Amino acid sequence: MGKYTDDEIRNMPKITCKIAADYLGISPMAVSCGMRNNQLPIGFAIHTEDRYTDSWSYNIIPERLIAYNHGKINEVQVQSIEKNLETIISEFQTMKNDLSFLLRGED
């Protein structure tokens, strides 16, 4: 499929790296690597690593993708958003660890 319109991006329930790549005119690998290395401010990449898995998941935010594509994303805003997201992710990771500990029943 070709490049998407802004309205199509806004109306998608989930934007994959492939969709973002088609929209931006770059490769899906460039999108995933850019997000992993905090060089593509269109969402956030989450690295999950435990003894069974080592994987990445991506949350691409439609309005940030559109703003980036049109050159209108403000780096200061992005840094603030990223800091808030990192805090949220950290809190979720702590809750996940606590829940895992409780479910194992270890003291």
BAVEXDO-457548 format. One line per 5 residues: number of its first residue (from 1); their letters; for each residue x negated, y, z negated of N, C-alpha, C. Coordinates in steps of 0.2 Angstrom, whole numbers. Each point is the difference from the previous one (the first is absolute). Layout:
NUM> a> X Y Z X Y Z X Y Z | ...
***
This chain:
1> mgkyt> -4 -6 0 4 6 0 -4 6 0 | 2 6 3 -4 6 1 0 4 -7 | -1 6 1 -1 5 -5 7 1 -3 | 1 1 -6 7 1 -3 1 8 -1 | 6 2 0 2 7 -2 0 1 -7
6> ddeir> 0 6 -2 0 2 -7 6 -3 -4 | 6 1 4 6 -2 -3 0 -8 -1 | -3 -3 5 0 -8 -1 -4 -2 -6 | -6 4 -1 -4 -1 -6 4 1 -6 | 3 6 0 4 1 -6 6 -5 -2
11> nmpki> 2 -3 5 6 -5 -1 -2 -7 -1 | -7 -1 0 -2 -7 -1 0 -2 -7 | 3 -6 -2 -1 -2 -7 -7 -2 -3 | -4 -2 5 -7 -1 -2 -4 1 6 | -6 4 -1 -4 1 5 -7 -4 -1
16> tckia> -1 -4 5 -6 -4 0 -6 3 3 | -6 -3 -1 -6 3 3 1 1 7 | 3 -6 3 0 0 8 5 6 2 | 5 1 -4 5 6 2 -4 6 0 | -3 1 -6 -4 6 -1 -5 1 5
21> adylg> -4 -5 2 -5 0 5 3 2 7 | 6 -3 2 3 2 6 2 7 0 | 3 3 -6 2 7 0 -6 4 0 | -6 -1 -3 -5 4 0 -5 -1 6 | 1 -5 4 -4 -2 6 -7 -2 -2
26> ispma> 0 -4 -5 -7 -3 -2 2 -8 -2 | -5 -3 -1 0 -7 -2 3 -2 -7 | 4 -5 0 2 -2 -7 -6 -1 -5 | -6 -3 2 -5 0 -4 -3 7 -3 | 1 5 5 -2 6 -2 4 3 -6
31> vscgm> 7 -2 1 4 3 -5 -1 -4 -7 | -1 -6 0 -1 -4 -6 -7 2 -3 | -5 0 4 -6 2 -3 0 7 -3 | 3 5 4 0 7 -2 4 0 -7 | 5 -3 0 4 0 -7 -4 -3 -5
36> rnnql> -3 -6 1 -4 -3 -5 -6 4 -3 | -3 4 5 -5 5 -2 2 7 -2 | 6 1 -1 3 7 -2 -2 5 6 | 0 -2 6 -2 5 5 6 1 5 | 6 -3 -1 6 1 4 6 1 -5
41> pigfa> 1 6 -2 5 2 -5 7 -1 2 | 2 -6 2 7 -1 2 4 -4 -5 | -3 -2 -5 3 -4 -5 -5 -3 -4 | 1 -6 -3 -6 -3 -4 0 -7 1 | -6 -3 -1 -2 -7 1 -1 -3 -7
46> ihted> 3 -5 -1 -1 -4 -7 -4 -6 1 | -5 -1 -4 -4 -6 0 2 -4 -5 | 2 -6 1 2 -5 -5 -5 -6 0 | -3 -1 -6 -5 -5 0 1 -3 -7 | 1 -7 0 0 -4 -6 -3 -6 2
51> rytds> 0 -5 -4 -3 -6 1 3 -4 6 | 6 1 2 3 -3 6 0 4 7 | 0 6 -1 1 4 6 -5 6 0 | -1 2 6 -4 7 2 3 3 6 | 4 4 -1 4 3 6 1 8 -1
56> wsyni> 2 3 5 2 7 1 7 0 2 | 3 5 -3 7 2 2 0 8 1 | 4 2 5 0 7 2 7 3 -1 | 1 6 -3 6 3 0 -1 7 4 | 3 0 6 -1 6 4 6 4 -1
61> iperl> -1 7 -2 6 4 -1 1 4 6 | 7 -1 2 1 3 7 -1 8 1 | 1 4 -5 -1 7 1 -7 2 0 | -4 -4 -4 -8 1 0 -3 -2 7 | 3 -6 2 -2 -2 7 1 5 5
66> iaynh> 6 3 0 2 5 5 -4 6 -1 | -1 3 -6 -4 6 -1 -7 -1 2 | -3 -6 -1 -6 -1 2 -1 0 8 | 5 -3 3 0 0 7 0 7 3 | 4 4 -3 1 7 2 -6 5 -3
71> gkine> -4 -3 -3 -6 4 -3 2 5 -6 | 6 -2 -3 3 5 -5 -1 -3 -7 | -4 -5 -2 -1 -2 -6 -5 3 -4 | 1 3 -6 -4 4 -4 -4 -5 -4 | -7 0 0 -4 -4 -4 0 0 -7
76> vqvqs> 2 7 -3 1 0 -7 6 -3 -2 | 5 0 4 6 -3 -2 -1 -8 0 | -4 -2 5 -1 -7 1 -4 -3 -6 | -5 4 -2 -4 -2 -6 4 0 -6 | 5 4 -1 4 0 -6 5 -6 0
81> ieknl> 3 -1 6 4 -6 1 -4 -6 -1 | -6 -1 2 -4 -6 -1 -1 -1 -7 | -2 6 -4 -1 -1 -7 6 -3 -4 | 6 3 2 6 -2 -3 1 -8 2 | -1 -2 6 1 -7 2 -5 -4 -4
86> etiis> -6 2 0 -5 -4 -4 2 -1 -7 | 3 5 -3 2 -1 -7 6 -5 -1 | 5 1 5 6 -5 0 -3 -7 1 | -4 -1 5 -3 -7 2 -3 -3 -6 | -4 5 -4 -4 -3 -6 5 -2 -5
91> efqtm> 5 4 -1 5 -2 -5 4 -6 2 | 1 -1 6 3 -6 2 -4 -6 -1 | -7 1 1 -5 -6 0 0 -2 -8 | 0 5 -4 0 -1 -7 6 -4 -3 | 6 2 3 6 -3 -2 0 -7 3
96> kndls> -3 -1 6 0 -7 3 -5 -5 -5 | -6 3 -2 -4 -3 -4 3 -2 -7 | 4 5 -3 3 -2 -6 5 -5 1 | 4 0 5 5 -5 1 -3 -7 1 | -5 0 4 -4 -6 1 -2 -3 -6
101> fllrg> -3 4 -4 -2 -2 -7 5 -3 -4 | 6 4 0 6 -3 -4 3 -6 2 | 0 -1 7 3 -6 3 -5 -6 -1 | -6 1 -1 -5 -6 -1 1 -2 -7 | 2 5 -5 2 -2 -7 -7 0 -4
106> ed> -5 3 3 -6 0 -4 0 5 -5 | -4 -1 -6 0 5 -5 -7 3 0
***
